[in-house]
C-alpha cells in the first residue's frame, strides 16, 4: 500500500501546476455551463430513439464506438455521460495547452474555458447517449497532436490515436489539423532571429529544410495523411461501408472539381461564421464579439510580423503567410473531407475553437522580452484576453438558453401528447399495445403548440436542439410516447403513416380535438392530429 501511495505521489509531483489549473478550470466552468443539461433529462429526437445502446455506430464509419461505449453507460444518463464528457474535455485541454506551450495563468484558464463552453459541446450534449464519445474523440486527437510534438517517435502513436478519433467521430480530424497548423505558426514566431554566417553559406534548399518549423510541418502533414489512410484502410479491412450521412460516405471518393469546391466552401463558411453571416444562435452581441476577436487576431499577427522581423527573411515571410492562408482551411476541413456537405452542423464546427486558441497563444507571447513591455503590447494582450473571456461567457449564455428552450419544448409536448393519449384510452375496444398511427402535418402558421415563441428562431442553426415541431414530427411522436409514457404504440415507419394519411377513411376524419378524430382502421388505431 505504501509503495502504491509513493508511486502516486511521484506521479503527482511530475504534473505541472498549470495542468492542475487547466483541469480544475475546465471542470468548474464545464460543469457550470452544462449543469442544466446534466441535472435534467433533456432529449432530442435521436436521443429518444437511443435510450440504451450506442447511436451512430458502425454504419456511420464509427466502428470504435461499440467497443468503448460500455466504459460509460449503455443508457442515455446525463449524470454519467454528461459528467464524463466534461471530464474528458478537461483532460484534452491539458494536452492542448502543452502542445501550444501556454503557461500563463490567464492563458491556461482561457483555453480551458473556451474549449468547454464552445457551442459544439452543447450540441454534443443534446445527443446525450453518445456525448462522452465525442469528448473521447477530441481527447484522442489532442493526445496525438501532443505526442507528435513532444516525442521523437510520438508520431507513431499519433497515427493510431487520430485514426481512433475518426473511428469515434470523423469531423474531429479537423481539430488535429488545425492544432498542427497553429503549432507550426507558433514555432515560426518563436524562432530565433537572423541567420548565422554558417547558415547563410548553405544552399537555399538546405536552409529551407533545415528550418525546424518546415521539418515540423512536413511531419505533421505526414501524420495527418497516414491517419486518414489508416482510417480508410480500417473501413475496407472490416468490410464496413459508410451510409449516406452528412456526406461522410463520400470521404476520399470525390472528383478533383468537387474537392476544389469543398476547399472554397471551407474558406467561405469560416468567414461567414466569424464575420459576415454568423449562425442564428450567434446573432447580436456574440457575433460582434467574434468580429472584435478577429480584429484583435489581425492586430496580433501584424504585431509579430513586424516585431519578430519576419519580413526580413523571404522564406519566413512566405511561410508566415502560407500558414495564415492554410489555417482557415484546416478549421473548415470538414468541407474538404465531405465536399457534398453544404453547411456543416454545429457538432462538426468544433474545430473553429482553434481561432480562439490562436488568439490566446499569440497574446501570451506578447510578454516575452523580444517585444519589450510597451503599452501597446500590454493593451493588445489585455484586449485579446478580454475578447476570449467575453466570448466564453456569451457561449455559456447561449448554451443555457438552448438547454432551457429544449426542456420547455419537451415538457410542452409531453402535456400535449398526454391529452391525446387520454382521448385514445377512452375509445371503446382500445387496449395497451394496439398499433397506433398519429397522422397529420401542421402548417407552419398553425402549430398545435406555440413553438415559435421564446426565441426559437434564434436556434434554427443549432443542431440537436429540440423544439416542439421536432418532437411532433411523423415518426418521433411514437418514440416520444414510448420513451416518456412507457406505452407501446407500434412505431410505424413514415411510409406506413403516409399511406394511411392518403386513405379516404382518414381524410374523412375531423382533426383533433374534435369528436371522431380517433378511429380504428384495419386493426390500427388512427389519430388525426392535423389537417395536412
Secondary structure as the mmCIF struct_conf table of DSSP 4:
data_model
#
loop_
_struct_conf.conf_type_id
_struct_conf.id
_struct_conf.beg_label_comp_id
_struct_conf.beg_label_asym_id
_struct_conf.beg_label_seq_id
_struct_conf.end_label_comp_id
_struct_conf.end_label_asym_id
_struct_conf.end_label_seq_id
HELX_RH_AL_P HELX_RH_AL_P1 UNK A 2 UNK A 14
BEND BEND1 UNK A 15 UNK A 15
HELX_RH_AL_P HELX_RH_AL_P2 UNK A 17 UNK A 39
BEND BEND2 UNK A 40 UNK A 40
HELX_RH_AL_P HELX_RH_AL_P3 UNK A 45 UNK A 49
BEND BEND3 UNK A 51 UNK A 51
STRN STRN1 UNK A 52 UNK A 52
BEND BEND4 UNK A 53 UNK A 53
BEND BEND5 UNK A 55 UNK A 56
HELX_RH_3T_P HELX_RH_3T_P1 UNK A 58 UNK A 60
TURN_TY1_P TURN_TY1_P1 UNK A 61 UNK A 61
TURN_TY1_P TURN_TY1_P2 UNK A 63 UNK A 64
HELX_RH_AL_P HELX_RH_AL_P4 UNK A 65 UNK A 68
HELX_RH_3T_P HELX_RH_3T_P2 UNK A 69 UNK A 71
BEND BEND6 UNK A 72 UNK A 72
BEND BEND7 UNK A 74 UNK A 74
STRN STRN2 UNK A 75 UNK A 75
HELX_RH_PI_P HELX_RH_PI_P1 UNK A 78 UNK A 82
HELX_RH_AL_P HELX_RH_AL_P5 UNK A 83 UNK A 99
TURN_TY1_P TURN_TY1_P3 UNK A 100 UNK A 101
BEND BEND8 UNK A 104 UNK A 104
HELX_RH_AL_P HELX_RH_AL_P6 UNK A 105 UNK A 117
BEND BEND9 UNK A 118 UNK A 118
HELX_RH_AL_P HELX_RH_AL_P7 UNK A 119 UNK A 126
BEND BEND10 UNK A 127 UNK A 127
TURN_TY1_P TURN_TY1_P4 UNK A 128 UNK A 130
HELX_RH_AL_P HELX_RH_AL_P8 UNK A 131 UNK A 150
BEND BEND11 UNK A 151 UNK A 151
TURN_TY1_P TURN_TY1_P5 UNK A 152 UNK A 153
HELX_RH_AL_P HELX_RH_AL_P9 UNK A 154 UNK A 168
HELX_RH_3T_P HELX_RH_3T_P3 UNK A 170 UNK A 172
HELX_RH_AL_P HELX_RH_AL_P10 UNK A 173 UNK A 190
BEND BEND12 UNK A 191 UNK A 191
BEND BEND13 UNK A 193 UNK A 194
HELX_LH_PP_P HELX_LH_PP_P1 UNK A 195 UNK A 196
HELX_RH_AL_P HELX_RH_AL_P11 UNK A 197 UNK A 200
TURN_TY1_P TURN_TY1_P6 UNK A 201 UNK A 201
BEND BEND14 UNK A 202 UNK A 202
HELX_RH_AL_P HELX_RH_AL_P12 UNK A 204 UNK A 210
BEND BEND15 UNK A 211 UNK A 211
HELX_RH_AL_P HELX_RH_AL_P13 UNK A 212 UNK A 238
TURN_TY1_P TURN_TY1_P7 UNK A 239 UNK A 239
BEND BEND16 UNK A 244 UNK A 245
TURN_TY1_P TURN_TY1_P8 UNK A 246 UNK A 247
HELX_RH_3T_P HELX_RH_3T_P4 UNK A 248 UNK A 250
TURN_TY1_P TURN_TY1_P9 UNK A 251 UNK A 252
HELX_RH_AL_P HELX_RH_AL_P14 UNK A 256 UNK A 271
HELX_RH_PI_P HELX_RH_PI_P2 UNK A 272 UNK A 276
BEND BEND17 UNK A 277 UNK A 277
HELX_RH_3T_P HELX_RH_3T_P5 UNK A 280 UNK A 282
TURN_TY1_P TURN_TY1_P10 UNK A 283 UNK A 284
HELX_RH_AL_P HELX_RH_AL_P15 UNK A 285 UNK A 307
TURN_TY1_P TURN_TY1_P11 UNK A 308 UNK A 309
HELX_RH_3T_P HELX_RH_3T_P6 UNK A 310 UNK A 312
BEND BEND18 UNK A 313 UNK A 313
HELX_RH_AL_P HELX_RH_AL_P16 UNK A 314 UNK A 331
TURN_TY1_P TURN_TY1_P12 UNK A 332 UNK A 333
HELX_RH_AL_P HELX_RH_AL_P17 UNK A 334 UNK A 337
TURN_TY1_P TURN_TY1_P13 UNK A 338 UNK A 340
BEND BEND19 UNK A 342 UNK A 343
TURN_TY1_P TURN_TY1_P14 UNK A 346 UNK A 346
HELX_RH_3T_P HELX_RH_3T_P7 UNK A 347 UNK A 353
HELX_RH_AL_P HELX_RH_AL_P18 UNK A 354 UNK A 364
HELX_RH_3T_P HELX_RH_3T_P8 UNK A 365 UNK A 367
BEND BEND20 UNK A 368 UNK A 368
HELX_RH_3T_P HELX_RH_3T_P9 UNK A 369 UNK A 371
TURN_TY1_P TURN_TY1_P15 UNK A 372 UNK A 373
HELX_RH_AL_P HELX_RH_AL_P19 UNK A 375 UNK A 425
TURN_TY1_P TURN_TY1_P16 UNK A 426 UNK A 426
BEND BEND21 UNK A 427 UNK A 427
TURN_TY1_P TURN_TY1_P17 UNK A 428 UNK A 429
TURN_TY1_P TURN_TY1_P18 UNK A 432 UNK A 433
STRN STRN3 UNK A 436 UNK A 439
TURN_TY1_P TURN_TY1_P19 UNK A 444 UNK A 445
BEND BEND22 UNK A 446 UNK A 446
BEND BEND23 UNK A 448 UNK A 449
TURN_TY1_P TURN_TY1_P20 UNK A 451 UNK A 452
TURN_TY1_P TURN_TY1_P21 UNK A 454 UNK A 455
HELX_RH_3T_P HELX_RH_3T_P10 UNK A 456 UNK A 459
TURN_TY1_P TURN_TY1_P22 UNK A 460 UNK A 461
TURN_TY1_P TURN_TY1_P23 UNK A 463 UNK A 464
HELX_LH_PP_P HELX_LH_PP_P2 UNK A 465 UNK A 467
HELX_RH_AL_P HELX_RH_AL_P20 UNK A 468 UNK A 471
TURN_TY1_P TURN_TY1_P24 UNK A 472 UNK A 472
BEND BEND24 UNK A 473 UNK A 473
TURN_TY1_P TURN_TY1_P25 UNK A 474 UNK A 475
HELX_RH_AL_P HELX_RH_AL_P21 UNK A 476 UNK A 485
HELX_RH_AL_P HELX_RH_AL_P22 UNK A 494 UNK A 501
TURN_TY1_P TURN_TY1_P26 UNK A 502 UNK A 502
BEND BEND25 UNK A 503 UNK A 503
HELX_RH_AL_P HELX_RH_AL_P23 UNK A 504 UNK A 507
TURN_TY1_P TURN_TY1_P27 UNK A 508 UNK A 508
BEND BEND26 UNK A 509 UNK A 509
HELX_LH_PP_P HELX_LH_PP_P3 UNK A 510 UNK A 511
TURN_TY1_P TURN_TY1_P28 UNK A 512 UNK A 513
BEND BEND27 UNK A 514 UNK A 514
TURN_TY1_P TURN_TY1_P29 UNK A 515 UNK A 516
BEND BEND28 UNK A 517 UNK A 517
STRN STRN4 UNK A 518 UNK A 521
TURN_TY1_P TURN_TY1_P30 UNK A 522 UNK A 523
STRN STRN5 UNK A 524 UNK A 528
BEND BEND29 UNK A 530 UNK A 530
#
